């Protein structure tokens, strides 16, 4: 059992001027996406596990290789995330199932040497739907300079019976970051770093 991949799409942007001020170095973000046939489209399937376990490793390895090649190496990636968009004949559960498995995400986490979990979105949409991948620092979930979103679209995907599965990455944070990190907020509010109520 293997995913039926119709196409692979890559996206990259290098921002040279942000906020009317040149960046000290390009603000670089990239993404890699696979457009696959949704094996559960148009029907209710109780047990999604066989396809999740079969598809996860292959999609994780493929997209991780594509995105680390774009960045020249996993070590250069500072922020990362994942996303899935299921077509109109599928469930949100289908999008979730394909990306919320360690068999998928751990390929990327290991390739970049991450300690953080992967930020994510999973939505339903039609062809040309906005694919928005939230990013966060791969080692420090409180580093706000790396709270980013990479956004792109694929004009003919997902079709009603497809799913787009994607990984996103940034080589650096926002060029003129100046809102501080969550740790200062915690300190100002008198909370310790482990306070679960703090956001």
N, C-alpha and C positions, 0 to 999 in steps of 0.2 A: 504494500500500500504506500503510494507516494503522492505528493501533491502534484496536481496538473497545473503547471505554471504557463500562463499565456504570454506574459511579458515581464521584464524587469526594468524598472525605471530608476534612474539616479538623478539627484538634484543637488546643486551646490551654489552657494552665494558667498561673495566676499564684499563686505561693506567697507568702503574706504572713507566715507564721510557720514557721520552720525550727529544729529543735533546741530547741523551747520558748522561742525568742527571736524577737521581731519582726524582720523584715528591714528594712534601711534603705530599701529600695525593692523593689517586687515582683520576685520571681525569675520571669521570664517565658520560657516555652518554647512552641513551636508546631510543628505538622506539617501537611503536605498529602500526600494519597495518592490515587492513581488505581487503580481496580480494572479490569483489562483482561483480555480473552480471551487465553489463552496460545496463540499461533499454532502451537506445536510440541507441544501436549499429546497424550499417548497414543501417541507415535511417536518413533522416533529419527531426527533430522535432522542430517546431517553438517555442512551449511553454514548457520550461524545468521546469517551476516553481512547478508543482504538485509533481514531484519526488524529487526535491531539498528540498522542505518543508517537505516532508515525510521522506526522508532519512537522512537529516542533523541532526536532534535531536537524532535519534537512533545511528548513527555512532559516533557523537560527544560524547555522553554519554558513549558508549561502549569503545571507544579508550581512552578516558580520564580516565576511571576507570582502564583500563589495565596499562596505563603508570604511573599513580599515585601509583598504587600498586607496580610497579617495583621500584619506587623511595621511597617507604614506606610512603610518604605523598606528597601532592601538595606543602606544605610549603618548602620542601627540594629542589624543582626544581628552578633553577636560570635562565635558558635559555630555550627557546621553539621555535617550528616551526611546519609547516605542509607541506604536499606534496600530490600530486596525479599523478599517471601514468595511462593514458588511453590506452587500447589495440588498435591494428591497425585498427579495424573496428569502432573506435570512433573518435570523434573530441576533440581537445584541450579544446573546450568549455565545454565538458562533465566533464573533469578533473577539470576545473575551477569552474564549477557550484557546484560540490559536496563539495568543500572546502571553496569557497568564499561566505559563507553565515554565518551570525551570529548564525544561528540555529545550525551550526556545531562548529565553533571556540569558541563561548562564553562558552561552557562547560569547555574547557581547560583553558581559561583565568580566569574564576571564580574559578576553582579548585586550581589554583596556585596563586591567588590574583594579577593578572597582571594589569599593566597600559599600557604596550606597545601593539602594534598590533603583530600578528603572522607573522614571516617571512615565505616565501612560495616558492615552485616551483610547476608548473603543466606542464607535458610533455606527449608526446605519445611514446610508446615503446612496445617491445615484451617481451616474457617470459625472465626472468633473466636480465631485464633492471636494470641499476643502479638506485636505489631510493636514491636521495640526498635531505636531509632535512636541509635547512639552519636554524641556530638558532641565536637568539639574546637575550640579557638580558630582562627579563620579565618586568622590571620597568624602564630601562634606555637604550634607543636606541643608545646612543653614547658610551656605554661601550664596547670598542673593545676587551677586554679580553674574551668576551662572543660571539664574532662573530665566530661561529663554523659551521661545517657541519657534520652531521652523515650520513653515507653511508652504504647501504647493498643491497642485491638483494634477490628475491624469485625465485627459479629455474624454477617454472612452472607458473609464473604469471608476468604480466597479460596475459591471453589468449586474442585472438583477440576481444572477446565480453565481456571483463572484465575491471574493473578499480581497481587499488590499491589505497586506501586512507590511509594516515599515519599521525601520530603525532610523533614528536621527542622532546627530552628533555636532558638537561645537569644539573648535580648537582653542577657544578662549571665551572670556565673558564679555559683557557689554563694554564698549570702549571707554565710556566716561561714567562708569559706575560711581554713584555717590549717595546711595540710600542706606548704606550700612548693611550689616548682617544681623540675623535674628538674635545673635548672642547679646548685642547691645540692648535690644528690646527687653530681653529676659532680665538683664542686669538692672535696667531702668525700672522694670516692674517689680523687682525684688524676688524674681523666681530663679531657681537653679536650672541648669541646663537640661535636666531630665524631667522638667515639669511637663506632663502630657497634655495639659490644657493650653500650653503656649503654642501660638502659630506664627 
